[in-house]
């Protein structure tokens, strides 16, 4: 099975712009989570989608949003970019929402905001 | 609040030496615990996980971890480190939202360097 794929892998934007990142989960996985990784804050949970519905959200401003499509692919959007949004954005997928299900991570999208 | 602490930011060991990476968690309910590894420029790869049962769990690449409820710890060990083990290691706890697994709370990570 192919793993979690994320596109693009690298992205450079300027302050004030918006950006959309894409994540394709492992085939058959219906749950997709997004995490932000920065040197200062580490890995922080953004949100989780299951069956096209947001199930859980982390403590991030409303500029961060996401959605999930019927094929389980997910996108996250960041509007009005700030310098502090520079980070590695990781997507993870798992089959459902069971307690013992493992999250499998993609390689990430590295976003640089200038 | 739930939290995960990895006290060691950076550890250097010699190739062939044993390794122990520390992880302490704070979580009121039964914890679901994970260790992930991240190589430079890569995503996270699962090394092992603990949900219940035997408190000593075996993972990939020769790693093992022991869950100690009394100490709220889940330390990662390897008897003999290889140069390819140089990476950053993250301990995480999975939250339980009424029977469904919620998000992962990660520690800040421990960077492992291996001396030849």
Interface residues (C-beta under 8 A of the other chain):
Chain A: X4 X33 X35 X42 X43 X44 X45 X48 X55 X56 X58 X90 X92 X94 X97 X98 X99 X100 X101 X102 X103 X104 X105 X106 X107 X108
Chain B: X32 X34 X36 X41 X42 X43 X44 X45 X46 X49 X51 X90 X92 X94 X96 X97 X99 X100 X101 X102 X103 X104 X105 X106 X107 X108 X109
